[in-house]
Amino acid sequence: MENIVSPLPLQQQLQALGRLQEVDLKIEHLKKLKLGHPAQNKERADRLSKLQSGVAAQSQIVATLEKQDRETRAGQELNQDRLTRAAAKLESVADGHQYQAATKELEQLRKVEVVLAGQFLRFSGEFKTASEELAKRSSEFEKLQAECTAKSAELTAEIAKIDQQMAELDQQRQPFATQIEKRIVTQYDRVRGARAGLGAVYATGGRCSGCNMAVPPQLYIQLQKALELLPCPSCMRIFLGASDAKSSS
């Protein structure tokens, strides 16, 4: 024949429920801490991604300026070669018409030389400035990347520590849960799930300590007797008792 275990007196069950609530609040606190860590990681990852995009964009600017600088140098070399040949041509011509044409060509090439020299100075300056900015952004990116790697390792260790603490707390809550009737635990779990983790409270000074609403006088008298399981009529949290009755006992 199966042995039937009688439940503990309600007052003892409510005491166990109070201890269970204390443990569960600690677990909820650890859960919030754990949920906060991915947000920190995401914030750093977003900053890193933004910096990486900045480095890529600046690299493109530097590459474009470097190409323009090379093309300007090549243009200068080509124009210098043309200047040399035009000057030699001017010295060799004897015909007046050819001399005027050679002189005009030489003047045009010298104007081009001035323009190319100005472009070279401008592109060289812009290339230097852009390269310095790229070095700055790259340094910031590498620094943040190293920080993210270190912080990620720290957060992984912290999460592992939190998981261990939660496992220990879960073991602590089991003895309290087994002292309480299943229907009460089910009701408690349902309410705390809907009430930010707080499913059982005391009535203090005629008010529910969970929602701060006034407890009807007749209900408060029943709470002081602690003869039946009673919820707050406003928030439905389970009353553990009246705190003044707890203080006097």
DRENFILUM-262379 format. One record per residue: residue number from 1; x, y, z of N, C-alpha, C in turn. Coordinates in nm, 3 decimals, always signed. Layout:
<NUM, <X, Y, Z>, <X, Y, Z>, <X, Y, Z>>
...
This chain:
<1, <+0.085, -0.120, +0.000>, <+0.000, +0.000, +0.000>, <+0.088, +0.124, +0.000>>
<2, <+0.052, +0.223, -0.086>, <+0.133, +0.344, -0.100>, <+0.117, +0.433, +0.021>>
<3, <+0.232, +0.483, +0.072>, <+0.228, +0.574, +0.186>, <+0.186, +0.713, +0.139>>
<4, <+0.091, +0.775, +0.206>, <+0.046, +0.909, +0.172>, <+0.107, +1.005, +0.274>>
<5, <+0.186, +1.100, +0.225>, <+0.252, +1.198, +0.313>, <+0.160, +1.317, +0.331>>
<6, <+0.125, +1.348, +0.456>, <+0.037, +1.462, +0.483>, <+0.116, +1.592, +0.466>>
<7, <+0.055, +1.694, +0.410>, <+0.125, +1.822, +0.394>, <+0.153, +1.888, +0.528>>
<8, <+0.252, +1.972, +0.530>, <+0.285, +2.046, +0.652>, <+0.175, +2.145, +0.682>>
<9, <+0.165, +2.189, +0.807>, <+0.068, +2.294, +0.840>, <+0.091, +2.417, +0.751>>
<10, <-0.016, +2.488, +0.720>, <-0.008, +2.599, +0.626>, <+0.094, +2.704, +0.670>>
<11, <+0.103, +2.733, +0.797>, <+0.197, +2.835, +0.845>, <+0.341, +2.796, +0.812>>
<12, <+0.372, +2.668, +0.827>, <+0.508, +2.621, +0.793>, <+0.531, +2.626, +0.642>>
<13, <+0.426, +2.595, +0.566>, <+0.438, +2.602, +0.420>, <+0.462, +2.747, +0.375>>
<14, <+0.394, +2.841, +0.442>, <+0.412, +2.981, +0.406>, <+0.552, +3.029, +0.444>>
<15, <+0.605, +2.978, +0.554>, <+0.743, +3.011, +0.590>, <+0.841, +2.960, +0.484>>
<16, <+0.816, +2.836, +0.437>, <+0.900, +2.779, +0.332>, <+0.884, +2.858, +0.202>>
<17, <+0.761, +2.904, +0.176>, <+0.736, +2.984, +0.056>, <+0.811, +3.117, +0.062>>
<18, <+0.818, +3.173, +0.181>, <+0.894, +3.297, +0.198>, <+1.042, +3.277, +0.168>>
<19, <+1.097, +3.165, +0.216>, <+1.238, +3.134, +0.188>, <+1.258, +3.106, +0.040>>
<20, <+1.159, +3.037, -0.020>, <+1.165, +3.009, -0.163>, <+1.167, +3.139, -0.243>>
<21, <+1.083, +3.235, -0.201>, <+1.079, +3.365, -0.269>, <+1.213, +3.437, -0.258>>
<22, <+1.278, +3.430, -0.144>, <+1.409, +3.493, -0.125>, <+1.512, +3.438, -0.225>>
<23, <+1.511, +3.305, -0.238>, <+1.604, +3.241, -0.331>, <+1.571, +3.279, -0.475>>
<24, <+1.441, +3.279, -0.508>, <+1.399, +3.311, -0.644>, <+1.433, +3.454, -0.683>>
<25, <+1.424, +3.545, -0.587>, <+1.461, +3.685, -0.616>, <+1.610, +3.696, -0.648>>
<26, <+1.691, +3.618, -0.579>, <+1.834, +3.617, -0.609>, <+1.859, +3.562, -0.749>>
<27, <+1.784, +3.458, -0.784>, <+1.797, +3.399, -0.918>, <+1.755, +3.500, -1.025>>
<28, <+1.644, +3.571, -1.000>, <+1.598, +3.673, -1.095>, <+1.700, +3.783, -1.114>>
<29, <+1.764, +3.822, -1.004>, <+1.868, +3.925, -1.011>, <+1.984, +3.878, -1.100>>
<30, <+2.025, +3.753, -1.082>, <+2.133, +3.698, -1.163>, <+2.094, +3.687, -1.310>>
<31, <+1.967, +3.654, -1.335>, <+1.919, +3.646, -1.474>, <+1.927, +3.782, -1.542>>
<32, <+1.892, +3.889, -1.469>, <+1.899, +4.024, -1.526>, <+2.044, +4.062, -1.556>>
<33, <+2.134, +4.025, -1.464>, <+2.276, +4.052, -1.487>, <+2.324, +3.980, -1.613>>
<34, <+2.282, +3.856, -1.627>, <+2.324, +3.776, -1.742>, <+2.269, +3.834, -1.872>>
<35, <+2.144, +3.879, -1.869>, <+2.082, +3.937, -1.988>, <+2.147, +4.070, -2.026>>
<36, <+2.206, +4.138, -1.927>, <+2.270, +4.266, -1.955>, <+2.402, +4.253, -2.028>>
<37, <+2.469, +4.139, -2.013>, <+2.601, +4.121, -2.074>, <+2.597, +4.123, -2.227>>
<38, <+2.504, +4.052, -2.292>, <+2.500, +4.059, -2.439>, <+2.479, +4.201, -2.491>>
<39, <+2.404, +4.283, -2.415>, <+2.382, +4.422, -2.456>, <+2.512, +4.499, -2.456>>
<40, <+2.596, +4.475, -2.352>, <+2.727, +4.540, -2.348>, <+2.813, +4.496, -2.465>>
<41, <+2.808, +4.367, -2.494>, <+2.886, +4.315, -2.607>, <+2.838, +4.377, -2.738>>
<42, <+2.706, +4.389, -2.754>, <+2.650, +4.445, -2.878>, <+2.691, +4.591, -2.894>>
<43, <+2.690, +4.666, -2.784>, <+2.729, +4.807, -2.791>, <+2.873, +4.821, -2.841>>
<44, <+2.962, +4.738, -2.784>, <+3.102, +4.744, -2.828>, <+3.116, +4.695, -2.972>>
<45, <+3.040, +4.591, -3.007>, <+3.046, +4.538, -3.144>, <+2.998, +4.642, -3.245>>
<46, <+2.894, +4.719, -3.207>, <+2.844, +4.824, -3.296>, <+2.949, +4.934, -3.315>>
<47, <+3.013, +4.972, -3.206>, <+3.120, +5.073, -3.216>, <+3.235, +5.022, -3.301>>
<48, <+3.268, +4.895, -3.285>, <+3.378, +4.836, -3.362>, <+3.341, +4.832, -3.510>>
<49, <+3.217, +4.794, -3.539>, <+3.173, +4.788, -3.679>, <+3.174, +4.927, -3.742>>
<50, <+3.133, +5.028, -3.665>, <+3.134, +5.165, -3.715>, <+3.276, +5.211, -3.745>>
<51, <+3.368, +5.180, -3.654>, <+3.508, +5.216, -3.676>, <+3.565, +5.143, -3.797>>
<52, <+3.530, +5.016, -3.810>, <+3.578, +4.936, -3.923>, <+3.530, +4.995, -4.056>>
<53, <+3.405, +5.039, -4.059>, <+3.351, +5.103, -4.179>, <+3.425, +5.233, -4.208>>
<54, <+3.458, +5.307, -4.101>, <+3.532, +5.432, -4.117>, <+3.672, +5.408, -4.173>>
<55, <+3.735, +5.301, -4.125>, <+3.869, +5.266, -4.174>, <+3.861, +5.227, -4.322>>
<56, <+3.760, +5.149, -4.357>, <+3.744, +5.106, -4.497>, <+3.720, +5.226, -4.589>>
<57, <+3.633, +5.318, -4.543>, <+3.604, +5.437, -4.624>, <+3.728, +5.525, -4.640>>
<58, <+3.802, +5.541, -4.529>, <+3.924, +5.624, -4.535>, <+4.031, +5.557, -4.621>>
<59, <+4.037, +5.426, -4.617>, <+4.132, +5.353, -4.702>, <+4.102, +5.377, -4.850>>
<60, <+3.973, +5.384, -4.882>, <+3.933, +5.411, -5.020>, <+3.975, +5.552, -5.063>>
<61, <+3.959, +5.646, -4.972>, <+3.999, +5.784, -5.000>, <+4.149, +5.792, -5.024>>
<62, <+4.226, +5.725, -4.938>, <+4.373, +5.724, -4.951>, <+4.413, +5.658, -5.084>>
<63, <+4.347, +5.549, -5.119>, <+4.379, +5.479, -5.244>, <+4.350, +5.568, -5.365>>
<64, <+4.239, +5.642, -5.360>, <+4.203, +5.732, -5.470>, <+4.305, +5.845, -5.484>>
<65, <+4.342, +5.903, -5.369>, <+4.441, +6.011, -5.371>, <+4.578, +5.961, -5.416>>
<66, <+4.612, +5.840, -5.373>, <+4.740, +5.782, -5.414>, <+4.743, +5.761, -5.566>>
<67, <+4.629, +5.716, -5.622>, <+4.619, +5.698, -5.767>, <+4.632, +5.831, -5.840>>
<68, <+4.564, +5.934, -5.789>, <+4.573, +6.066, -5.850>, <+4.716, +6.120, -5.842>>
<69, <+4.783, +6.093, -5.731>, <+4.922, +6.137, -5.714>, <+5.013, +6.069, -5.817>>
<70, <+4.992, +5.938, -5.835>, <+5.072, +5.864, -5.934>, <+5.047, +5.916, -6.075>>
<71, <+4.919, +5.939, -6.105>, <+4.885, +5.987, -6.238>, <+4.942, +6.127, -6.263>>
<72, <+4.942, +6.211, -6.159>, <+5.000, +6.345, -6.173>, <+5.151, +6.337, -6.195>>
<73, <+5.218, +6.249, -6.122>, <+5.363, +6.231, -6.141>, <+5.392, +6.184, -6.284>>
<74, <+5.311, +6.089, -6.331>, <+5.330, +6.038, -6.467>, <+5.307, +6.150, -6.569>>
<75, <+5.204, +6.233, -6.542>, <+5.176, +6.345, -6.631>, <+5.289, +6.445, -6.632>>
<76, <+5.348, +6.470, -6.516>, <+5.462, +6.561, -6.508>, <+5.582, +6.508, -6.587>>
<77, <+5.607, +6.378, -6.571>, <+5.719, +6.317, -6.644>, <+5.697, +6.325, -6.794>>
<78, <+5.573, +6.295, -6.836>, <+5.541, +6.301, -6.979>, <+5.552, +6.444, -7.032>>
<79, <+5.502, +6.539, -6.954>, <+5.507, +6.679, -6.996>, <+5.651, +6.730, -7.001>>
<80, <+5.733, +6.684, -6.904>, <+5.874, +6.724, -6.903>, <+5.945, +6.671, -7.027>>
<81, <+5.911, +6.551, -7.067>, <+5.970, +6.494, -7.189>, <+5.928, +6.576, -7.310>>
<82, <+5.802, +6.617, -7.314>, <+5.755, +6.698, -7.425>, <+5.821, +6.836, -7.425>>
<83, <+5.843, +6.891, -7.305>, <+5.912, +7.020, -7.294>, <+6.054, +7.011, -7.349>>
<84, <+6.122, +6.903, -7.316>, <+6.260, +6.885, -7.363>, <+6.264, +6.877, -7.515>>
<85, <+6.169, +6.798, -7.570>, <+6.165, +6.783, -7.715>, <+6.122, +6.913, -7.784>>
<86, <+6.030, +6.987, -7.723>, <+5.984, +7.113, -7.782>, <+6.096, +7.217, -7.781>>
<87, <+6.176, +7.219, -7.672>, <+6.288, +7.313, -7.664>, <+6.393, +7.281, -7.768>>
<88, <+6.419, +7.152, -7.786>, <+6.517, +7.111, -7.888>, <+6.466, +7.144, -8.028>>
<89, <+6.336, +7.128, -8.047>, <+6.276, +7.159, -8.177>, <+6.285, +7.308, -8.207>>
<90, <+6.264, +7.390, -8.103>, <+6.270, +7.535, -8.119>, <+6.409, +7.580, -8.162>>
<91, <+6.512, +7.515, -8.108>, <+6.650, +7.553, -8.142>, <+6.687, +7.511, -8.285>>
<92, <+6.616, +7.411, -8.338>, <+6.656, +7.358, -8.469>, <+6.580, +7.421, -8.586>>
<93, <+6.466, +7.487, -8.555>, <+6.388, +7.543, -8.667>, <+6.450, +7.674, -8.716>>
<94, <+6.437, +7.699, -8.849>, <+6.490, +7.822, -8.910>, <+6.378, +7.905, -8.969>>
<95, <+6.271, +7.839, -9.007>, <+6.157, +7.905, -9.069>, <+6.079, +7.983, -8.964>>
<96, <+6.037, +8.105, -9.000>, <+5.966, +8.190, -8.904>, <+5.834, +8.132, -8.860>>
<97, <+5.758, +8.075, -8.951>, <+5.629, +8.016, -8.918>, <+5.645, +7.897, -8.823>>
<98, <+5.743, +7.812, -8.854>, <+5.771, +7.696, -8.768>, <+5.820, +7.741, -8.629>>
<99, <+5.894, +7.850, -8.626>, <+5.947, +7.903, -8.499>, <+5.831, +7.950, -8.409>>
<100, <+5.735, +8.021, -8.470>, <+5.619, +8.067, -8.393>, <+5.538, +7.948, -8.338>>
<101, <+5.521, +7.846, -8.424>, <+5.446, +7.728, -8.381>, <+5.518, +7.656, -8.267>>
<102, <+5.651, +7.645, -8.279>, <+5.730, +7.577, -8.174>, <+5.728, +7.657, -8.045>>
<103, <+5.734, +7.790, -8.058>, <+5.729, +7.877, -7.939>, <+5.594, +7.866, -7.868>>
<104, <+5.485, +7.863, -7.946>, <+5.350, +7.850, -7.889>, <+5.334, +7.716, -7.818>>
<105, <+5.385, +7.610, -7.880>, <+5.378, +7.476, -7.819>, <+5.453, +7.474, -7.687>>
<106, <+5.573, +7.538, -7.686>, <+5.655, +7.541, -7.564>, <+5.583, +7.617, -7.453>>
<107, <+5.517, +7.728, -7.487>, <+5.445, +7.807, -7.388>, <+5.328, +7.725, -7.329>>
<108, <+5.257, +7.655, -7.416>, <+5.145, +7.573, -7.369>, <+5.192, +7.461, -7.275>>
<109, <+5.305, +7.400, -7.313>, <+5.360, +7.293, -7.228>, <+5.405, +7.347, -7.093>>
<110, <+5.456, +7.470, -7.091>, <+5.499, +7.531, -6.964>, <+5.377, +7.564, -6.877>>
<111, <+5.265, +7.604, -6.940>, <+5.141, +7.627, -6.865>, <+5.091, +7.496, -6.803>>
<112, <+5.097, +7.389, -6.884>, <+5.058, +7.257, -6.835>, <+5.146, +7.217, -6.718>>
<113, <+5.276, +7.250, -6.728>, <+5.371, +7.217, -6.620>, <+5.331, +7.285, -6.490>>
<114, <+5.289, +7.411, -6.500>, <+5.246, +7.485, -6.381>, <+5.121, +7.421, -6.320>>
<115, <+5.025, +7.387, -6.408>, <+4.901, +7.324, -6.361>, <+4.931, +7.191, -6.293>>
<116, <+5.014, +7.109, -6.358>, <+5.049, +6.978, -6.301>, <+5.125, +6.992, -6.169>>
<117, <+5.210, +7.093, -6.159>, <+5.284, +7.116, -6.034>, <+5.188, +7.152, -5.921>>
<118, <+5.086, +7.234, -5.954>, <+4.986, +7.270, -5.854>, <+4.903, +7.150, -5.810>>
<119, <+4.865, +7.068, -5.909>, <+4.791, +6.944, -5.878>, <+4.872, +6.851, -5.791>>
<120, <+5.001, +6.840, -5.823>, <+5.089, +6.752, -5.745>, <+5.097, +6.796, -5.599>>
<121, <+5.113, +6.928, -5.579>, <+5.121, +6.980, -5.442>, <+4.989, +6.956, -5.368>>
<122, <+4.876, +6.979, -5.438>, <+4.744, +6.961, -5.375>, <+4.720, +6.814, -5.341>>
<123, <+4.744, +6.726, -5.438>, <+4.721, +6.583, -5.414>, <+4.816, +6.528, -5.308>>
<124, <+4.940, +6.576, -5.309>, <+5.038, +6.530, -5.208>, <+4.994, +6.570, -5.068>>
<125, <+4.944, +6.695, -5.056>, <+4.897, +6.742, -4.925>, <+4.775, +6.665, -4.878>>
<126, <+4.680, +6.645, -4.972>, <+4.558, +6.570, -4.936>, <+4.591, +6.425, -4.903>>
<127, <+4.686, +6.368, -4.977>, <+4.726, +6.229, -4.951>, <+4.789, +6.215, -4.813>>
<128, <+4.872, +6.311, -4.777>, <+4.937, +6.308, -4.645>, <+4.833, +6.319, -4.533>>
<129, <+4.739, +6.416, -4.548>, <+4.634, +6.435, -4.447>, <+4.546, +6.311, -4.435>>
<130, <+4.508, +6.256, -4.551>, <+4.422, +6.137, -4.551>, <+4.494, +6.017, -4.491>>
<131, <+4.622, +6.004, -4.517>, <+4.701, +5.892, -4.463>, <+4.712, +5.902, -4.311>>
<132, <+4.731, +6.025, -4.262>, <+4.738, +6.047, -4.116>, <+4.605, +6.012, -4.051>>
<133, <+4.493, +6.051, -4.117>, <+4.361, +6.019, -4.064>, <+4.337, +5.868, -4.065>>
<134, <+4.383, +5.803, -4.171>, <+4.370, +5.657, -4.179>, <+4.448, +5.589, -4.067>>
<135, <+4.568, +5.637, -4.041>, <+4.650, +5.580, -3.934>, <+4.582, +5.599, -3.798>>
<136, <+4.519, +5.716, -3.780>, <+4.449, +5.744, -3.655>, <+4.330, +5.650, -3.637>>
<137, <+4.250, +5.637, -3.744>, <+4.131, +5.551, -3.735>, <+4.171, +5.404, -3.718>>
<138, <+4.276, +5.365, -3.786>, <+4.323, +5.225, -3.775>, <+4.369, +5.196, -3.633>>
<139, <+4.437, +5.295, -3.573>, <+4.484, +5.279, -3.435>, <+4.366, +5.266, -3.339>>
<140, <+4.263, +5.350, -3.359>, <+4.144, +5.345, -3.274>, <+4.073, +5.210, -3.290>>
<141, <+4.067, +5.162, -3.414>, <+4.002, +5.034, -3.441>, <+4.076, +4.920, -3.373>>
<142, <+4.208, +4.918, -3.386>, <+4.288, +4.811, -3.326>, <+4.278, +4.814, -3.173>>
<143, <+4.275, +4.935, -3.117>, <+4.264, +4.950, -2.972>, <+4.130, +4.896, -2.923>>
<144, <+4.021, +4.935, -2.994>, <+3.887, +4.889, -2.954>, <+3.873, +4.739, -2.978>>
<145, <+3.934, +4.689, -3.084>, <+3.927, +4.545, -3.114>, <+3.994, +4.465, -3.001>>
<146, <+4.108, +4.514, -2.954>, <+4.176, +4.446, -2.843>, <+4.092, +4.454, -2.715>>
<147, <+4.028, +4.572, -2.696>, <+3.942, +4.589, -2.578>, <+3.822, +4.495, -2.585>>
<148, <+3.763, +4.482, -2.704>, <+3.647, +4.394, -2.721>, <+3.685, +4.248, -2.694>>
<149, <+3.803, +4.209, -2.741>, <+3.849, +4.072, -2.718>, <+3.866, +4.045, -2.569>>
<150, <+3.928, +4.143, -2.499>, <+3.950, +4.127, -2.355>, <+3.818, +4.126, -2.279>>
<151, <+3.728, +4.220, -2.315>, <+3.599, +4.229, -2.246>, <+3.513, +4.106, -2.273>>
<152, <+3.523, +4.054, -2.394>, <+3.446, +3.934, -2.429>, <+3.489, +3.817, -2.342>>
<153, <+3.620, +3.806, -2.320>, <+3.671, +3.700, -2.234>, <+3.624, +3.719, -2.089>>
<154, <+3.624, +3.846, -2.044>, <+3.578, +3.876, -1.908>, <+3.430, +3.841, -1.893>>
<155, <+3.350, +3.881, -1.993>, <+3.206, +3.855, -1.986>, <+3.176, +3.706, -1.990>>
<156, <+3.254, +3.633, -2.069>, <+3.235, +3.488, -2.074>, <+3.260, +3.427, -1.937>>
<157, <+3.365, +3.476, -1.870>, <+3.397, +3.426, -1.735>, <+3.288, +3.465, -1.636>>
<158, <+3.237, +3.590, -1.649>, <+3.131, +3.636, -1.558>, <+3.003, +3.556, -1.578>>
<159, <+2.970, +3.530, -1.705>, <+2.848, +3.452, -1.733>, <+2.861, +3.310, -1.678>>
<160, <+2.980, +3.252, -1.691>, <+3.003, +3.118, -1.635>, <+2.986, +3.120, -1.483>>
<161, <+3.034, +3.227, -1.420>, <+3.021, +3.242, -1.275>, <+2.874, +3.256, -1.235>>
<162, <+2.800, +3.337, -1.314>, <+2.657, +3.356, -1.287>, <+2.582, +3.224, -1.304>>
<163, <+2.616, +3.149, -1.408>, <+2.550, +3.019, -1.430>, <+2.574, +2.925, -1.312>>
<164, <+2.696, +2.930, -1.259>, <+2.729, +2.845, -1.143>, <+2.648, +2.889, -1.021>>
<165, <+2.639, +3.021, -0.999>, <+2.562, +3.072, -0.885>, <+2.414, +3.037, -0.898>>
<166, <+2.363, +3.047, -1.021>, <+2.222, +3.013, -1.044>, <+2.196, +2.864, -1.020>>
<167, <+2.291, +2.781, -1.060>, <+2.277, +2.637, -1.036>, <+2.277, +2.606, -0.886>>
<168, <+2.363, +2.676, -0.811>, <+2.369, +2.656, -0.665>, <+2.239, +2.702, -0.599>>
<169, <+2.188, +2.816, -0.646>, <+2.062, +2.867, -0.591>, <+1.945, +2.775, -0.624>>
<170, <+1.950, +2.717, -0.743>, <+1.845, +2.624, -0.782>, <+1.843, +2.502, -0.691>>
<171, <+1.962, +2.460, -0.651>, <+1.969, +2.348, -0.555>, <+1.916, +2.390, -0.419>>
<172, <+1.941, +2.517, -0.381>, <+1.895, +2.566, -0.252>, <+1.742, +2.576, -0.245>>
<173, <+1.679, +2.606, -0.360>, <+1.535, +2.625, -0.361>, <+1.458, +2.493, -0.354>>
<174, <+1.520, +2.384, -0.395>, <+1.449, +2.257, -0.402>, <+1.395, +2.210, -0.266>>
<175, <+1.476, +2.216, -0.159>, <+1.421, +2.172, -0.029>, <+1.300, +2.254, +0.015>>
<176, <+1.301, +2.384, -0.014>, <+1.187, +2.468, +0.024>, <+1.065, +2.432, -0.060>>
<177, <+1.086, +2.410, -0.191>, <+0.975, +2.378, -0.281>, <+0.907, +2.247, -0.241>>
<178, <+0.986, +2.150, -0.194>, <+0.930, +2.020, -0.158>, <+0.847, +2.025, -0.029>>
<179, <+0.863, +2.133, +0.048>, <+0.785, +2.147, +0.173>, <+0.648, +2.209, +0.147>>
<180, <+0.625, +2.250, +0.024>, <+0.502, +2.322, -0.008>, <+0.417, +2.237, -0.104>>
<181, <+0.287, +2.240, -0.085>, <+0.197, +2.167, -0.175>, <+0.216, +2.215, -0.319>>
<182, <+0.205, +2.122, -0.411>, <+0.228, +2.153, -0.552>, <+0.134, +2.263, -0.603>>
<183, <+0.009, +2.260, -0.559>, <-0.088, +2.359, -0.607>, <-0.046, +2.500, -0.566>>
<184, <+0.016, +2.510, -0.447>, <+0.060, +2.641, -0.399>, <+0.182, +2.688, -0.478>>
<185, <+0.274, +2.597, -0.504>, <+0.392, +2.631, -0.582>, <+0.352, +2.673, -0.724>>
<186, <+0.255, +2.600, -0.781>, <+0.207, +2.632, -0.915>, <+0.146, +2.771, -0.918>>
<187, <+0.065, +2.802, -0.818>, <+0.002, +2.934, -0.810>, <+0.109, +3.043, -0.792>>
<188, <+0.204, +3.016, -0.707>, <+0.314, +3.110, -0.680>, <+0.396, +3.136, -0.807>>
<189, <+0.432, +3.029, -0.879>, <+0.511, +3.044, -1.002>, <+0.435, +3.125, -1.107>>
<190, <+0.305, +3.101, -1.115>, <+0.224, +3.173, -1.214>, <+0.220, +3.323, -1.182>>
<191, <+0.201, +3.354, -1.055>, <+0.191, +3.495, -1.015>, <+0.325, +3.565, -1.029>>
<192, <+0.431, +3.502, -0.983>, <+0.562, +3.570, -0.992>, <+0.606, +3.587, -1.138>>
<193, <+0.559, +3.497, -1.225>, <+0.591, +3.512, -1.367>, <+0.524, +3.635, -1.427>>
<194, <+0.409, +3.671, -1.371>, <+0.335, +3.787, -1.420>, <+0.366, +3.914, -1.342>>
<195, <+0.437, +3.901, -1.229>, <+0.461, +4.015, -1.141>, <+0.610, +4.039, -1.112>>
<196, <+0.688, +4.038, -1.220>, <+0.831, +4.075, -1.211>, <+0.907, +3.991, -1.109>>
<197, <+0.870, +3.863, -1.095>, <+0.944, +3.772, -1.009>, <+0.901, +3.772, -0.864>>
<198, <+0.804, +3.857, -0.829>, <+0.759, +3.864, -0.689>, <+0.620, +3.804, -0.679>>
<199, <+0.613, +3.682, -0.624>, <+0.486, +3.611, -0.619>, <+0.428, +3.596, -0.481>>
<200, <+0.507, +3.624, -0.378>, <+0.459, +3.609, -0.240>, <+0.510, +3.725, -0.156>>
<201, <+0.418, +3.787, -0.079>, <+0.454, +3.907, -0.003>, <+0.384, +3.905, +0.133>>
<202, <+0.427, +3.996, +0.218>, <+0.358, +4.018, +0.346>, <+0.264, +4.138, +0.333>>
<203, <+0.163, +4.140, +0.415>, <+0.079, +4.259, +0.429>, <+0.138, +4.340, +0.543>>
<204, <+0.167, +4.465, +0.518>, <+0.234, +4.549, +0.617>, <+0.152, +4.675, +0.642>>
<205, <+0.117, +4.696, +0.769>, <+0.042, +4.817, +0.803>, <-0.089, +4.829, +0.728>>
<206, <-0.153, +4.715, +0.702>, <-0.281, +4.716, +0.633>, <-0.270, +4.730, +0.482>>
<207, <-0.151, +4.719, +0.429>, <-0.131, +4.730, +0.284>, <-0.048, +4.613, +0.231>>
<208, <-0.073, +4.579, +0.105>, <+0.008, +4.475, +0.038>, <+0.145, +4.534, +0.010>>
<209, <+0.250, +4.466, +0.052>, <+0.386, +4.518, +0.030>, <+0.431, +4.498, -0.114>>
<210, <+0.347, +4.427, -0.195>, <+0.381, +4.410, -0.335>, <+0.328, +4.522, -0.422>>
<211, <+0.199, +4.555, -0.407>, <+0.137, +4.660, -0.490>, <+0.100, +4.785, -0.411>>
<212, <+0.116, +4.778, -0.278>, <+0.090, +4.892, -0.189>, <-0.058, +4.931, -0.181>>
<213, <-0.144, +4.841, -0.227>, <-0.288, +4.868, -0.215>, <-0.337, +4.827, -0.076>>
<214, <-0.441, +4.896, -0.029>, <-0.496, +4.866, +0.104>, <-0.563, +4.729, +0.105>>
<215, <-0.539, +4.656, +0.212>, <-0.600, +4.524, +0.229>, <-0.731, +4.542, +0.306>>
<216, <-0.840, +4.487, +0.256>, <-0.968, +4.498, +0.329>, <-0.952, +4.450, +0.474>>
<217, <-1.014, +4.521, +0.568>, <-0.998, +4.486, +0.712>, <-1.028, +4.340, +0.745>>
<218, <-1.137, +4.286, +0.690>, <-1.172, +4.149, +0.720>, <-1.063, +4.052, +0.671>>
<219, <-1.007, +4.082, +0.551>, <-0.900, +3.998, +0.496>, <-0.775, +4.009, +0.583>>
<220, <-0.750, +4.130, +0.633>, <-0.631, +4.150, +0.717>, <-0.642, +4.068, +0.847>>
<221, <-0.763, +4.060, +0.900>, <-0.785, +3.981, +1.021>, <-0.760, +3.833, +0.992>>
<222, <-0.805, +3.787, +0.875>, <-0.782, +3.648, +0.836>, <-0.632, +3.618, +0.820>>
<223, <-0.561, +3.716, +0.765>, <-0.416, +3.700, +0.748>, <-0.346, +3.683, +0.882>>
<224, <-0.388, +3.759, +0.978>, <-0.327, +3.750, +1.111>, <-0.349, +3.613, +1.175>>
<225, <-0.460, +3.549, +1.140>, <-0.487, +3.416, +1.193>, <-0.405, +3.309, +1.122>>
<226, <-0.369, +3.335, +0.993>, <-0.287, +3.244, +0.912>, <-0.346, +3.103, +0.905>>
<227, <-0.476, +3.096, +0.874>, <-0.542, +2.967, +0.868>, <-0.569, +2.918, +0.726>>
<228, <-0.560, +3.009, +0.628>, <-0.584, +2.970, +0.489>, <-0.498, +3.052, +0.394>>
<229, <-0.480, +2.998, +0.274>, <-0.399, +3.063, +0.171>, <-0.480, +3.177, +0.109>>
<230, <-0.427, +3.300, +0.120>, <-0.501, +3.416, +0.073>, <-0.415, +3.501, -0.021>>
<231, <-0.471, +3.542, -0.135>, <-0.399, +3.630, -0.227>, <-0.441, +3.776, -0.208>>
<232, <-0.358, +3.866, -0.251>, <-0.395, +4.007, -0.252>, <-0.504, +4.025, -0.357>>
<233, <-0.616, +4.088, -0.323>, <-0.724, +4.105, -0.422>, <-0.686, +4.199, -0.537>>
<234, <-0.579, +4.279, -0.519>, <-0.539, +4.374, -0.624>, <-0.436, +4.314, -0.720>>
<235, <-0.329, +4.257, -0.667>, <-0.221, +4.206, -0.754>, <-0.214, +4.054, -0.759>>
<236, <-0.293, +3.987, -0.677>, <-0.302, +3.840, -0.674>, <-0.176, +3.772, -0.620>>
<237, <-0.083, +3.849, -0.563>, <+0.032, +3.786, -0.499>, <-0.015, +3.712, -0.373>>
<238, <+0.051, +3.601, -0.344>, <+0.013, +3.521, -0.227>, <+0.062, +3.590, -0.100>>
<239, <-0.028, +3.606, -0.006>, <+0.013, +3.666, +0.122>, <+0.084, +3.561, +0.208>>
<240, <+0.201, +3.596, +0.257>, <+0.275, +3.509, +0.349>, <+0.225, +3.529, +0.492>>
<241, <+0.148, +3.634, +0.512>, <+0.097, +3.665, +0.644>, <+0.097, +3.817, +0.663>>
<242, <+0.061, +3.857, +0.785>, <+0.065, +3.999, +0.820>, <+0.195, +4.023, +0.896>>
<243, <+0.269, +4.126, +0.858>, <+0.402, +4.147, +0.916>, <+0.396, +4.182, +1.062>>
<244, <+0.285, +4.248, +1.106>, <+0.274, +4.279, +1.249>, <+0.252, +4.152, +1.328>>
<245, <+0.178, +4.055, +1.269>, <+0.158, +3.927, +1.336>, <+0.289, +3.851, +1.342>>
<246, <+0.371, +3.865, +1.234>, <+0.501, +3.798, +1.228>, <+0.593, +3.854, +1.335>>
<247, <+0.584, +3.990, +1.356>, <+0.674, +4.056, +1.452>, <+0.640, +4.016, +1.594>>
<248, <+0.507, +4.003, +1.622>, <+0.466, +3.974, +1.759>, <+0.486, +3.830, +1.797>>
<249, <+0.493, +3.738, +1.694>, <+0.505, +3.596, +1.725>, <+0.648, +3.559, +1.755>>
